[in-house]
Amino acid sequence: MVDQIGIIITFVFFLLLFTGVGTYSATQKKATTTDYLLASRNVNPILTALSAMATGQSGLLFIGQVGFAYKMGISVIWLTMGWAIGDYLAWWFVFKPLREQSEATASDTVSAFLAQNIQGYRLISLISALITLAFLGSYAAAQLVAGSKALSTVFGWNYNLGIIIGAMIVVIYCFSGGIRASIWTDALQGILMLGSLLLLLIVAVIKCGGFSSLWQSLNTIDPNLINFSPQSLPLGFIPFFIGWMVAGFGVVGQPHIMVRAMAIDSAKHLGFARNLKTSLGLINSFSALGIGLTARVLLPDLTTSGDPELALPYLSLELLPVVLVGLILAGLFSATMSTADSQILSCSAALTQDIFPQMSQSYKWAKIGTLTVTAFILMIALLEDNNVFALVTFSWSVLASGLGPLLLVKVWQQPINTVTAIAMMIVGMATALIWNLVLNLSSVIYEVLPGMVAGIAVYGVYWFVREQGTGNREQ
């Protein structure tokens, strides 16, 4: 009981710190929808990098990726590397023109940017906003589930209590400060994520007797755990790796991350933000991988009598003093909140700016939209499946396939009409859904690859027909 009180004190301290920072950010706000949604496009590049890192990695890192490494072993490194390369390429080729063009067209949301300068823009904006609300909402629910799993493990609380606590904290600072509150708290949470993962990794490796002893122990348990080649890949390694590279590039379909590019103070600073975000993100990812491997040695029974996705909180309880367990738990919970807050705001923007544009200039309705979306996401989380890795990767893939190809066309300023834009979204999304749910091929190639290829192929047909028509007229 004494131990639990100590953990709670440390944990609550950090929660209050996050809430305080988010609430304080409201002192910098302007009572406009652009400020609420984009912080007046004036965000510092360091804050942008830390925020993008924390938002992109989320509960998937602390819960899903640690659990995946626990089960699959060192071969998970290729998922991490592929994802990082794809993400880096997206920042390199897409983020700068998005920042410049979204400001030039006064687009405050991703859906508004996708629809600008297209006849019939209203329908495009509506469909993309509905996709955002449905799948980004499910993604946000997965974050609340991830945080709740950790609290339930450490404190033995009712599973739903952690979901409700997370939703309440997020809505307090999002409601008060909008995207600025989200970015400020994300930056702080990103630092805490980095420190807590490195701390637990170092302690766990020492407990295993060092890296060489860890390697030998993994080999004794199962030689496949130290095999760099992923097992059971019907099409081989290359398609597997390319699939995860495209998954990382699928960030172009994630409104909660793309909005950070739209909010940075200058397009010229995106290169610095990209390099900082990528470097820190890789440290986090490799730390999570290492924690999963050490947990396989130190907590071998999770495969039969526990949940591998809870390896990190279990390992913290096993190895760390009370105060540091509270720190690790706060780091995990902050990872989930740093993503959920951004997703809630993006869903709120989709609702009040794109689905009901008559509310678009109302600061009051923007805040009411945040409360409404939070209630919707809370309901999903309370009813949701508890496999965080599956929930997050599935939602990510549908968003990447549904919105990503069209965003590329718009960013690179290619001609397009309403029918083609809508077809790209629907075909890309449908392909990802069929690939995952009907064909069950996600373990062979992650569905972002076929989903995005299908969306781009739709545009390819339009471009070919258009060029043929232009050539015939010229003749």
C-alpha positions as a Markdown table, in Angstrom:
| # | Residue | x | y | z |
|---|---|---|---|---|
| 1 | Met | 0.0 | 0.0 | 0.0 |
| 2 | Val | 2.9 | 2.4 | 0.9 |
| 3 | Asp | 4.5 | 1.6 | -2.5 |
| 4 | Gln | 1.3 | 2.4 | -4.3 |
| 5 | Ile | 0.9 | 5.7 | -2.5 |
| 6 | Gly | 4.5 | 6.7 | -3.6 |
| 7 | Ile | 3.8 | 5.8 | -7.2 |
| 8 | Ile | 0.6 | 7.7 | -7.2 |
| 9 | Ile | 2.2 | 10.8 | -5.7 |
| 10 | Thr | 4.9 | 10.9 | -8.5 |
| 11 | Phe | 2.4 | 10.1 | -11.2 |
| 12 | Val | -0.1 | 12.7 | -10.1 |
| 13 | Phe | 2.7 | 15.3 | -9.9 |
| 14 | Phe | 3.5 | 14.9 | -13.5 |
| 15 | Leu | -0.2 | 14.9 | -14.5 |
| 16 | Leu | -0.6 | 18.2 | -12.7 |
| 17 | Leu | 2.5 | 19.5 | -14.4 |
| 18 | Phe | 1.1 | 18.6 | -17.9 |
| 19 | Thr | -2.2 | 20.1 | -17.1 |
| 20 | Gly | -0.6 | 23.3 | -15.7 |
| 21 | Val | 1.6 | 23.8 | -18.7 |
| 22 | Gly | -1.4 | 23.2 | -21.1 |
| 23 | Thr | -3.5 | 25.6 | -19.1 |
| 24 | Tyr | -0.8 | 28.2 | -18.9 |
| 25 | Ser | -0.5 | 28.2 | -22.7 |
| 26 | Ala | -3.9 | 29.7 | -22.7 |
| 27 | Thr | -2.4 | 33.0 | -21.6 |
| 28 | Gln | -0.7 | 33.3 | -25.0 |
| 29 | Lys | -3.9 | 32.6 | -27.0 |
| 30 | Lys | -5.9 | 34.8 | -29.3 |
| 31 | Ala | -9.6 | 34.3 | -29.5 |
| 32 | Thr | -9.6 | 33.2 | -33.1 |
| 33 | Thr | -10.2 | 29.8 | -34.7 |
| 34 | Thr | -6.9 | 30.0 | -36.5 |
| 35 | Asp | -5.1 | 30.5 | -33.2 |
| 36 | Tyr | -7.1 | 27.6 | -31.6 |
| 37 | Leu | -6.4 | 25.3 | -34.5 |
| 38 | Leu | -2.9 | 26.4 | -35.7 |
| 39 | Ala | -1.5 | 28.6 | -32.9 |
| 40 | Ser | -1.4 | 31.4 | -35.4 |
| 41 | Arg | 1.2 | 29.5 | -37.4 |
| 42 | Asn | 3.9 | 30.7 | -35.1 |
| 43 | Val | 5.3 | 27.5 | -33.3 |
| 44 | Asn | 9.0 | 27.3 | -32.5 |
| 45 | Pro | 10.8 | 24.5 | -34.5 |
| 46 | Ile | 12.1 | 22.8 | -31.3 |
| 47 | Leu | 8.6 | 22.6 | -29.9 |
| 48 | Thr | 7.4 | 21.4 | -33.3 |
| 49 | Ala | 10.0 | 18.6 | -33.4 |
| 50 | Leu | 9.3 | 17.4 | -29.8 |
| 51 | Ser | 5.6 | 17.6 | -30.3 |
| 52 | Ala | 5.6 | 15.7 | -33.6 |
| 53 | Met | 7.8 | 13.0 | -32.0 |
| 54 | Ala | 5.6 | 12.6 | -29.0 |
| 55 | Thr | 2.4 | 12.7 | -31.1 |
| 56 | Gly | 3.7 | 10.2 | -33.7 |
| 57 | Gln | 5.0 | 7.6 | -31.3 |
| 58 | Ser | 2.2 | 7.5 | -28.7 |
| 59 | Gly | 1.1 | 4.5 | -26.8 |
| 60 | Leu | 2.1 | 2.4 | -29.7 |
| 61 | Leu | 5.7 | 2.8 | -28.6 |
| 62 | Phe | 5.3 | 2.1 | -24.8 |
| 63 | Ile | 2.7 | -0.6 | -25.1 |
| 64 | Gly | 2.4 | -1.9 | -28.7 |
| 65 | Gln | 6.1 | -1.8 | -29.8 |
| 66 | Val | 7.5 | -3.1 | -26.5 |
| 67 | Gly | 5.0 | -6.0 | -26.6 |
| 68 | Phe | 5.8 | -6.7 | -30.3 |
| 69 | Ala | 9.5 | -6.8 | -29.6 |
| 70 | Tyr | 8.8 | -9.1 | -26.6 |
| 71 | Lys | 7.1 | -11.6 | -28.9 |
| 72 | Met | 9.1 | -11.2 | -32.2 |
| 73 | Gly | 12.6 | -10.4 | -31.0 |
| 74 | Ile | 15.3 | -8.3 | -32.7 |
| 75 | Ser | 13.8 | -8.5 | -36.2 |
| 76 | Val | 11.3 | -5.8 | -35.1 |
| 77 | Ile | 14.2 | -3.4 | -35.8 |
| 78 | Trp | 13.3 | -3.5 | -39.5 |
| 79 | Leu | 9.9 | -2.2 | -38.8 |
| 80 | Thr | 11.4 | 0.6 | -36.8 |
| 81 | Met | 14.0 | 1.4 | -39.5 |
| 82 | Gly | 11.5 | 1.2 | -42.4 |
| 83 | Trp | 9.0 | 3.4 | -40.6 |
| 84 | Ala | 11.7 | 6.0 | -39.7 |
| 85 | Ile | 13.0 | 6.2 | -43.4 |
| 86 | Gly | 9.5 | 6.6 | -44.8 |
| 87 | Asp | 8.7 | 9.3 | -42.2 |
| 88 | Tyr | 11.9 | 11.2 | -42.9 |
| 89 | Leu | 11.1 | 11.2 | -46.7 |
| 90 | Ala | 7.7 | 12.6 | -46.0 |
| 91 | Trp | 9.1 | 15.4 | -44.0 |
| 92 | Trp | 11.7 | 16.1 | -46.7 |
| 93 | Phe | 9.4 | 16.2 | -49.7 |
| 94 | Val | 5.9 | 17.1 | -48.4 |
| 95 | Phe | 6.0 | 19.2 | -45.2 |
| 96 | Lys | 7.6 | 22.3 | -46.6 |
| 97 | Pro | 5.2 | 22.8 | -49.6 |
| 98 | Leu | 2.3 | 22.0 | -47.2 |
| 99 | Arg | 3.3 | 24.7 | -44.8 |
| 100 | Glu | 3.7 | 27.3 | -47.7 |
| 101 | Gln | 0.5 | 26.4 | -49.6 |
| 102 | Ser | -1.7 | 26.0 | -46.5 |
| 103 | Glu | -0.9 | 29.5 | -45.5 |
| 104 | Ala | -1.3 | 30.9 | -49.0 |
| 105 | Thr | -4.7 | 29.3 | -49.3 |
| 106 | Ala | -5.7 | 30.1 | -45.6 |
| 107 | Ser | -6.4 | 26.4 | -45.0 |
| 108 | Asp | -6.7 | 25.8 | -41.2 |
| 109 | Thr | -7.4 | 22.0 | -41.5 |
| 110 | Val | -6.1 | 19.2 | -43.6 |
| 111 | Ser | -9.5 | 18.6 | -45.1 |
| 112 | Ala | -9.8 | 22.3 | -46.1 |
| 113 | Phe | -6.4 | 22.0 | -47.8 |
| 114 | Leu | -7.4 | 18.9 | -49.7 |
| 115 | Ala | -10.5 | 20.6 | -51.0 |
| 116 | Gln | -9.1 | 24.0 | -51.9 |
| 117 | Asn | -9.2 | 25.1 | -55.6 |
| 118 | Ile | -11.4 | 22.1 | -56.7 |
| 119 | Gln | -14.9 | 22.6 | -58.0 |
| 120 | Gly | -17.2 | 20.7 | -55.7 |
| 121 | Tyr | -14.8 | 21.3 | -52.8 |
| 122 | Arg | -17.5 | 21.0 | -50.2 |
| 123 | Leu | -18.1 | 17.3 | -50.9 |
| 124 | Ile | -14.3 | 16.6 | -50.8 |
| 125 | Ser | -14.0 | 18.5 | -47.5 |
| 126 | Leu | -17.0 | 16.6 | -46.0 |
| 127 | Ile | -15.8 | 13.1 | -47.0 |
| 128 | Ser | -12.2 | 13.7 | -45.8 |
| 129 | Ala | -13.5 | 15.1 | -42.5 |
| 130 | Leu | -15.7 | 12.1 | -42.0 |
| 131 | Ile | -12.8 | 9.8 | -42.6 |
| 132 | Thr | -10.8 | 11.8 | -40.1 |
| 133 | Leu | -13.5 | 11.7 | -37.5 |
| 134 | Ala | -14.1 | 8.0 | -37.8 |
| 135 | Phe | -10.5 | 6.7 | -38.0 |
| 136 | Leu | -8.6 | 9.3 | -36.1 |
| 137 | Gly | -11.2 | 9.1 | -33.4 |
| 138 | Ser | -10.6 | 5.3 | -33.2 |
| 139 | Tyr | -6.9 | 6.0 | -33.1 |
| 140 | Ala | -7.3 | 8.4 | -30.2 |
| 141 | Ala | -9.5 | 5.8 | -28.4 |
| 142 | Ala | -6.6 | 3.4 | -28.7 |
| 143 | Gln | -4.3 | 5.9 | -26.9 |
| 144 | Leu | -6.8 | 6.1 | -24.0 |
| 145 | Val | -6.9 | 2.3 | -23.9 |
| 146 | Ala | -3.1 | 2.1 | -23.8 |
| 147 | Gly | -2.9 | 4.5 | -20.8 |
| 148 | Ser | -5.6 | 2.6 | -19.1 |
| 149 | Lys | -3.9 | -0.8 | -19.5 |
| 150 | Ala | -0.8 | 0.6 | -17.7 |
| 151 | Leu | -2.8 | 2.1 | -14.8 |
| 152 | Ser | -4.8 | -1.1 | -14.4 |
| 153 | Thr | -1.6 | -3.1 | -14.2 |
| 154 | Val | 0.2 | -0.9 | -11.6 |
| 155 | Phe | -2.7 | 0.1 | -9.4 |
| 156 | Gly | -5.3 | -2.6 | -10.0 |
| 157 | Trp | -7.9 | 0.0 | -10.8 |
| 158 | Asn | -11.0 | -0.6 | -12.8 |
| 159 | Tyr | -10.0 | -0.8 | -16.5 |
| 160 | Asn | -12.3 | 2.1 | -17.5 |
| 161 | Leu | -11.1 | 4.5 | -14.8 |
| 162 | Gly | -7.8 | 5.2 | -16.6 |
| 163 | Ile | -9.7 | 5.9 | -19.9 |
| 164 | Ile | -11.8 | 8.4 | -18.1 |
| 165 | Ile | -8.9 | 10.1 | -16.3 |
| 166 | Gly | -6.9 | 10.4 | -19.6 |
| 167 | Ala | -9.9 | 11.9 | -21.4 |
| 168 | Met | -10.6 | 14.4 | -18.6 |
| 169 | Ile | -7.0 | 15.7 | -18.4 |
| 170 | Val | -6.7 | 16.0 | -22.2 |
| 171 | Val | -9.9 | 18.0 | -22.5 |
| 172 | Ile | -9.0 | 20.4 | -19.7 |
| 173 | Tyr | -5.9 | 21.8 | -21.5 |
| 174 | Cys | -7.1 | 21.3 | -25.0 |
| 175 | Phe | -10.3 | 23.2 | -24.2 |
| 176 | Ser | -8.4 | 26.0 | -22.6 |
| 177 | Gly | -5.5 | 26.4 | -25.1 |
| 178 | Gly | -6.2 | 24.6 | -28.3 |
| 179 | Ile | -3.3 | 23.4 | -30.5 |
| 180 | Arg | -0.8 | 25.6 | -28.6 |
| 181 | Ala | -1.7 | 23.7 | -25.4 |
| 182 | Ser | -1.3 | 20.4 | -27.2 |
| 183 | Ile | 2.1 | 21.3 | -28.6 |
| 184 | Trp | 3.5 | 22.7 | -25.4 |
| 185 | Thr | 2.4 | 19.7 | -23.3 |
| 186 | Asp | 3.6 | 17.4 | -26.1 |
| 187 | Ala | 7.1 | 18.9 | -25.9 |
| 188 | Leu | 7.3 | 18.3 | -22.2 |
| 189 | Gln | 5.8 | 14.8 | -22.5 |
| 190 | Gly | 8.3 | 14.0 | -25.3 |
| 191 | Ile | 11.2 | 14.8 | -23.0 |
| 192 | Leu | 9.7 | 12.7 | -20.3 |
| 193 | Met | 9.1 | 9.8 | -22.7 |
| 194 | Leu | 12.8 | 10.0 | -23.8 |
| 195 | Gly | 14.2 | 10.0 | -20.3 |
| 196 | Ser | 11.9 | 7.3 | -18.9 |
| 197 | Leu | 12.6 | 4.9 | -21.7 |
| 198 | Leu | 16.3 | 5.3 | -21.5 |
| 199 | Leu | 16.3 | 4.9 | -17.7 |
| 200 | Leu | 14.4 | 1.7 | -17.8 |
| 201 | Leu | 16.5 | 0.3 | -20.6 |
| 202 | Ile | 19.7 | 1.0 | -18.8 |
| 203 | Val | 18.5 | -0.6 | -15.6 |
| 204 | Ala | 17.0 | -3.6 | -17.4 |
| 205 | Val | 20.2 | -4.3 | -19.4 |
| 206 | Ile | 22.3 | -4.1 | -16.2 |
| 207 | Lys | 19.9 | -6.6 | -14.6 |
| 208 | Cys | 20.4 | -9.0 | -17.5 |
| 209 | Gly | 24.1 | -8.8 | -17.0 |
| 210 | Gly | 25.0 | -6.6 | -20.0 |
| 211 | Phe | 24.3 | -6.8 | -23.7 |
| 212 | Ser | 26.3 | -10.0 | -24.3 |
| 213 | Ser | 24.5 | -11.9 | -21.5 |
| 214 | Leu | 21.1 | -10.6 | -22.7 |
| 215 | Trp | 21.9 | -11.9 | -26.2 |
| 216 | Gln | 22.9 | -15.3 | -24.9 |
| 217 | Ser | 19.7 | -15.5 | -22.8 |
| 218 | Leu | 17.5 | -14.6 | -25.7 |
| 219 | Asn | 19.3 | -17.3 | -27.8 |
| 220 | Thr | 18.6 | -19.9 | -25.1 |
| 221 | Ile | 14.9 | -19.0 | -24.9 |
| 222 | Asp | 14.4 | -19.0 | -28.7 |
| 223 | Pro | 17.1 | -18.5 | -31.4 |
| 224 | Asn | 14.5 | -16.7 | -33.5 |
| 225 | Leu | 14.6 | -13.9 | -31.0 |
| 226 | Ile | 18.1 | -12.9 | -32.1 |
| 227 | Asn | 17.5 | -13.6 | -35.8 |
| 228 | Phe | 17.6 | -10.3 | -37.7 |
| 229 | Ser | 15.5 | -11.8 | -40.5 |
| 230 | Pro | 11.8 | -11.7 | -39.8 |
| 231 | Gln | 10.2 | -15.2 | -39.8 |
| 232 | Ser | 7.3 | -16.4 | -42.0 |
| 233 | Leu | 7.4 | -13.9 | -44.8 |
| 234 | Pro | 5.9 | -15.5 | -47.8 |
| 235 | Leu | 7.1 | -12.8 | -50.2 |
| 236 | Gly | 10.5 | -12.3 | -48.5 |
| 237 | Phe | 12.1 | -9.5 | -46.7 |
| 238 | Ile | 12.1 | -6.7 | -49.4 |
| 239 | Pro | 8.3 | -6.4 | -49.7 |
| 240 | Phe | 8.0 | -6.5 | -45.9 |
| 241 | Phe | 10.6 | -3.7 | -45.5 |
| 242 | Ile | 9.1 | -1.6 | -48.3 |
| 243 | Gly | 5.7 | -2.0 | -46.7 |
| 244 | Trp | 6.9 | -0.5 | -43.5 |
| 245 | Met | 8.8 | 2.3 | -45.3 |
| 246 | Val | 5.5 | 3.3 | -47.0 |
| 247 | Ala | 3.8 | 3.0 | -43.6 |
| 248 | Gly | 6.2 | 5.6 | -42.3 |
| 249 | Phe | 5.6 | 7.8 | -45.4 |
| 250 | Gly | 1.9 | 7.3 | -44.5 |
| 251 | Val | 2.3 | 10.2 | -42.0 |
| 252 | Val | 1.1 | 12.3 | -45.0 |
| 253 | Gly | -2.4 | 11.0 | -44.2 |
| 254 | Gln | -2.3 | 11.7 | -40.5 |
| 255 | Pro | -4.0 | 15.1 | -39.8 |
| 256 | His | -2.9 | 15.3 | -36.2 |
| 257 | Ile | 0.8 | 15.2 | -37.4 |
| 258 | Met | 0.5 | 17.2 | -40.6 |
| 259 | Val | -1.1 | 20.1 | -38.7 |
| 260 | Arg | 2.3 | 20.6 | -37.0 |
| 261 | Ala | 3.8 | 21.3 | -40.3 |
| 262 | Met | 1.1 | 23.8 | -40.9 |
| 263 | Ala | 1.6 | 25.5 | -37.5 |
| 264 | Ile | 5.4 | 25.9 | -37.5 |
| 265 | Asp | 6.6 | 29.5 | -37.6 |
| 266 | Ser | 8.5 | 29.2 | -40.9 |
| 267 | Ala | 8.8 | 26.6 | -43.7 |
| 268 | Lys | 12.6 | 27.3 | -43.6 |
| 269 | His | 12.7 | 25.7 | -40.1 |
| 270 | Leu | 11.2 | 22.4 | -41.1 |
| 271 | Gly | 14.6 | 20.9 | -41.9 |
| 272 | Phe | 15.9 | 21.5 | -38.4 |
| 273 | Ala | 12.6 | 20.2 | -36.9 |
| 274 | Arg | 12.8 | 17.1 | -39.1 |
| 275 | Asn | 16.3 | 16.2 | -38.1 |
| 276 | Leu | 15.7 | 16.7 | -34.4 |
| 277 | Lys | 12.4 | 14.8 | -34.5 |
| 278 | Thr | 14.0 | 11.8 | -36.4 |
| 279 | Ser | 17.0 | 11.6 | -34.1 |
| 280 | Leu | 15.1 | 11.6 | -30.8 |
| 281 | Gly | 12.4 | 9.4 | -32.3 |
| 282 | Leu | 15.0 | 6.7 | -33.2 |
| 283 | Ile | 16.4 | 6.8 | -29.7 |
| 284 | Asn | 12.9 | 6.2 | -28.3 |
| 285 | Ser | 12.2 | 3.4 | -30.7 |
| 286 | Phe | 15.5 | 1.6 | -30.1 |
| 287 | Ser | 14.9 | 2.0 | -26.3 |
| 288 | Ala | 11.5 | 0.4 | -26.6 |
| 289 | Leu | 12.9 | -2.4 | -28.7 |
| 290 | Gly | 15.6 | -3.0 | -26.0 |
| 291 | Ile | 13.0 | -3.0 | -23.2 |
| 292 | Gly | 10.9 | -5.6 | -25.0 |
| 293 | Leu | 14.0 | -7.9 | -25.4 |
| 294 | Thr | 15.1 | -7.5 | -21.7 |
| 295 | Ala | 11.5 | -8.1 | -20.6 |
| 296 | Arg | 11.5 | -11.4 | -22.5 |
| 297 | Val | 14.5 | -12.5 | -20.4 |
| 298 | Leu | 13.4 | -11.1 | -17.1 |
| 299 | Leu | 9.6 | -11.7 | -17.3 |
| 300 | Pro | 9.4 | -14.9 | -19.4 |
| 301 | Asp | 5.9 | -15.9 | -18.2 |
| 302 | Leu | 4.1 | -13.1 | -20.0 |
| 303 | Thr | 3.8 | -15.2 | -23.1 |
| 304 | Thr | 1.6 | -17.7 | -21.2 |
| 305 | Ser | 0.1 | -16.0 | -18.2 |
| 306 | Gly | 0.1 | -12.3 | -18.9 |
| 307 | Asp | 0.0 | -9.7 | -21.6 |
| 308 | Pro | 3.2 | -8.9 | -23.5 |
| 309 | Glu | 1.9 | -5.4 | -24.2 |
| 310 | Leu | 2.2 | -4.7 | -20.5 |
| 311 | Ala | 5.9 | -5.7 | -20.4 |
| 312 | Leu | 7.0 | -2.1 | -19.7 |
| 313 | Pro | 4.9 | -1.4 | -16.6 |
| 314 | Tyr | 5.6 | -4.9 | -15.2 |
| 315 | Leu | 9.3 | -4.5 | -15.7 |
| 316 | Ser | 9.2 | -1.1 | -14.0 |
| 317 | Leu | 7.5 | -2.6 | -10.9 |
| 318 | Glu | 10.1 | -5.4 | -10.9 |
| 319 | Leu | 13.2 | -3.3 | -11.2 |
| 320 | Leu | 12.7 | 0.3 | -10.1 |
| 321 | Pro | 12.1 | 2.1 | -6.8 |
| 322 | Val | 8.7 | 3.6 | -6.1 |
| 323 | Val | 9.5 | 7.1 | -7.3 |
| 324 | Leu | 10.9 | 5.9 | -10.6 |
| 325 | Val | 8.0 | 3.6 | -11.2 |
| 326 | Gly | 5.8 | 6.7 | -11.0 |
| 327 | Leu | 8.1 | 8.4 | -13.5 |
| 328 | Ile | 7.9 | 5.5 | -16.0 |
| 329 | Leu | 4.1 | 5.4 | -15.6 |
| 330 | Ala | 3.9 | 9.1 | -16.2 |
| 331 | Gly | 6.1 | 8.7 | -19.3 |
| 332 | Leu | 3.8 | 6.0 | -20.6 |
| 333 | Phe | 0.7 | 8.0 | -19.8 |
| 334 | Ser | 2.1 | 11.1 | -21.4 |
| 335 | Ala | 2.9 | 9.2 | -24.6 |
| 336 | Thr | -0.8 | 8.3 | -24.9 |
| 337 | Met | -2.0 | 11.8 | -24.0 |
| 338 | Ser | 0.4 | 13.6 | -26.3 |
| 339 | Thr | -1.3 | 11.7 | -29.2 |
| 340 | Ala | -4.8 | 11.7 | -28.0 |
| 341 | Asp | -4.9 | 15.5 | -27.5 |
| 342 | Ser | -3.7 | 16.2 | -31.0 |
| 343 | Gln | -6.1 | 13.7 | -32.5 |
| 344 | Ile | -9.0 | 15.2 | -30.5 |
| 345 | Leu | -8.2 | 18.6 | -31.8 |
| 346 | Ser | -7.9 | 17.4 | -35.4 |
| 347 | Cys | -11.3 | 15.6 | -35.1 |
| 348 | Ser | -12.8 | 18.8 | -33.5 |
| 349 | Ala | -11.4 | 20.8 | -36.4 |
| 350 | Ala | -12.9 | 18.4 | -38.9 |
| 351 | Leu | -16.3 | 18.6 | -37.2 |
| 352 | Thr | -16.5 | 22.4 | -36.8 |
| 353 | Gln | -14.6 | 23.6 | -39.9 |
| 354 | Asp | -15.4 | 20.9 | -42.5 |
| 355 | Ile | -18.5 | 19.0 | -41.6 |
| 356 | Phe | -20.4 | 22.0 | -40.2 |
| 357 | Pro | -18.6 | 25.0 | -41.9 |
| 358 | Gln | -21.2 | 27.4 | -40.6 |
| 359 | Met | -19.3 | 27.1 | -37.3 |
| 360 | Ser | -15.9 | 27.7 | -38.8 |
| 361 | Gln | -15.5 | 31.3 | -37.7 |
| 362 | Ser | -16.8 | 30.8 | -34.2 |
| 363 | Tyr | -14.2 | 30.4 | -31.5 |
| 364 | Lys | -16.9 | 29.3 | -29.1 |
| 365 | Trp | -18.1 | 26.5 | -31.4 |
| 366 | Ala | -14.5 | 25.3 | -31.9 |
| 367 | Lys | -14.2 | 24.7 | -28.2 |
| 368 | Ile | -17.7 | 23.1 | -28.0 |
| 369 | Gly | -16.5 | 20.8 | -30.8 |
| 370 | Thr | -13.6 | 19.7 | -28.7 |
| 371 | Leu | -15.9 | 18.7 | -25.9 |
| 372 | Thr | -18.2 | 16.8 | -28.3 |
| 373 | Val | -15.4 | 14.9 | -30.0 |
| 374 | Thr | -13.9 | 14.0 | -26.6 |
| 375 | Ala | -17.2 | 12.5 | -25.5 |
| 376 | Phe | -17.4 | 10.5 | -28.8 |
| 377 | Ile | -13.8 | 9.2 | -28.4 |
| 378 | Leu | -14.4 | 8.3 | -24.8 |
| 379 | Met | -17.4 | 6.2 | -25.8 |
| 380 | Ile | -15.3 | 4.4 | -28.4 |
| 381 | Ala | -12.5 | 3.7 | -25.9 |
| 382 | Leu | -14.9 | 2.3 | -23.4 |
| 383 | Leu | -16.2 | -0.2 | -26.0 |
| 384 | Glu | -12.9 | -0.8 | -27.8 |
| 385 | Asp | -10.8 | -3.9 | -28.2 |
| 386 | Asn | -7.6 | -3.7 | -26.1 |
| 387 | Asn | -4.9 | -4.7 | -28.6 |
| 388 | Val | -3.2 | -1.3 | -28.9 |
| 389 | Phe | -0.7 | -2.3 | -31.6 |
| 390 | Ala | -3.5 | -3.6 | -33.9 |
| 391 | Leu | -5.8 | -0.7 | -33.2 |
| 392 | Val | -3.1 | 1.9 | -33.9 |
| 393 | Thr | -1.6 | 0.3 | -37.0 |
| 394 | Phe | -5.1 | -0.3 | -38.5 |
| 395 | Ser | -6.3 | 3.3 | -38.0 |
| 396 | Trp | -2.9 | 4.7 | -39.3 |
| 397 | Ser | -3.2 | 2.6 | -42.5 |
| 398 | Val | -6.8 | 3.6 | -43.3 |
| 399 | Leu | -5.9 | 7.3 | -42.8 |
| 400 | Ala | -2.7 | 7.0 | -44.8 |
| 401 | Ser | -4.5 | 5.3 | -47.7 |
| 402 | Gly | -7.6 | 7.4 | -47.6 |
| 403 | Leu | -6.1 | 10.9 | -47.3 |
| 404 | Gly | -2.4 | 10.5 | -48.2 |
| 405 | Pro | -2.5 | 10.1 | -52.0 |
| 406 | Leu | -4.8 | 13.1 | -52.4 |
| 407 | Leu | -2.6 | 15.2 | -50.1 |
| 408 | Leu | 0.4 | 14.4 | -52.3 |
| 409 | Val | -1.5 | 15.5 | -55.4 |
| 410 | Lys | -2.5 | 18.8 | -53.7 |
| 411 | Val | 1.0 | 19.5 | -52.2 |
| 412 | Trp | 2.6 | 18.9 | -55.6 |
| 413 | Gln | 0.0 | 21.1 | -57.2 |
| 414 | Gln | -1.2 | 18.6 | -59.8 |
| 415 | Pro | -4.6 | 19.1 | -61.6 |
| 416 | Ile | -7.5 | 17.1 | -60.3 |
| 417 | Asn | -11.3 | 17.1 | -60.4 |
| 418 | Thr | -13.9 | 16.4 | -57.8 |
| 419 | Val | -14.8 | 12.8 | -58.9 |
| 420 | Thr | -11.1 | 11.8 | -59.0 |
| 421 | Ala | -10.4 | 13.2 | -55.6 |
| 422 | Ile | -13.3 | 11.4 | -54.0 |
| 423 | Ala | -12.5 | 8.2 | -55.9 |
| 424 | Met | -8.9 | 8.4 | -54.6 |
| 425 | Met | -10.1 | 8.6 | -51.0 |
| 426 | Ile | -12.6 | 5.8 | -51.3 |
| 427 | Val | -10.5 | 3.4 | -53.3 |
| 428 | Gly | -7.4 | 3.9 | -51.2 |
| 429 | Met | -9.4 | 3.4 | -47.9 |
| 430 | Ala | -11.3 | 0.4 | -49.3 |
| 431 | Thr | -8.2 | -1.3 | -50.5 |
| 432 | Ala | -6.6 | -1.0 | -47.0 |
| 433 | Leu | -9.7 | -2.3 | -45.3 |
| 434 | Ile | -10.1 | -5.3 | -47.7 |
| 435 | Trp | -6.3 | -6.1 | -47.5 |
| 436 | Asn | -6.5 | -6.2 | -43.7 |
| 437 | Leu | -10.0 | -7.5 | -42.9 |
| 438 | Val | -10.9 | -9.7 | -45.9 |
| 439 | Leu | -7.7 | -11.0 | -47.4 |
| 440 | Asn | -5.8 | -11.0 | -44.0 |
| 441 | Leu | -2.5 | -10.1 | -45.8 |
| 442 | Ser | -1.3 | -7.4 | -43.4 |
| 443 | Ser | 1.4 | -9.8 | -41.9 |
| 444 | Val | 2.8 | -10.2 | -45.4 |
| 445 | Ile | 2.7 | -6.6 | -46.5 |
| 446 | Tyr | 1.4 | -3.8 | -44.3 |
| 447 | Glu | -1.8 | -2.5 | -45.9 |
| 448 | Val | -0.6 | 1.1 | -46.3 |
| 449 | Leu | 1.4 | 0.0 | -49.3 |
| 450 | Pro | -1.5 | -1.4 | -51.4 |
| 451 | Gly | -3.8 | 1.3 | -50.0 |
| 452 | Met | -1.7 | 4.2 | -51.1 |
| 453 | Val | -0.7 | 2.6 | -54.4 |
| 454 | Ala | -4.4 | 2.1 | -55.2 |
| 455 | Gly | -5.2 | 5.7 | -54.5 |
| 456 | Ile | -2.3 | 6.9 | -56.6 |
| 457 | Ala | -3.3 | 4.5 | -59.4 |
| 458 | Val | -6.8 | 6.2 | -59.5 |
| 459 | Tyr | -5.0 | 9.5 | -60.1 |
| 460 | Gly | -2.8 | 7.8 | -62.7 |
| 461 | Val | -5.9 | 6.8 | -64.7 |
| 462 | Tyr | -7.3 | 10.3 | -64.5 |
| 463 | Trp | -4.0 | 11.8 | -65.6 |
| 464 | Phe | -3.7 | 9.4 | -68.5 |
| 465 | Val | -7.2 | 10.1 | -69.7 |
| 466 | Arg | -6.7 | 13.8 | -69.3 |
| 467 | Glu | -3.5 | 13.8 | -71.3 |
| 468 | Gln | -5.1 | 11.7 | -74.0 |
| 469 | Gly | -7.9 | 14.2 | -74.2 |
| 470 | Thr | -5.5 | 17.1 | -74.4 |
| 471 | Gly | -3.5 | 15.4 | -77.1 |
| 472 | Asn | -6.6 | 14.7 | -79.2 |
| 473 | Arg | -7.8 | 18.4 | -78.9 |
| 474 | Glu | -4.4 | 19.6 | -80.0 |
| 475 | Gln | -4.5 | 17.4 | -83.1 |
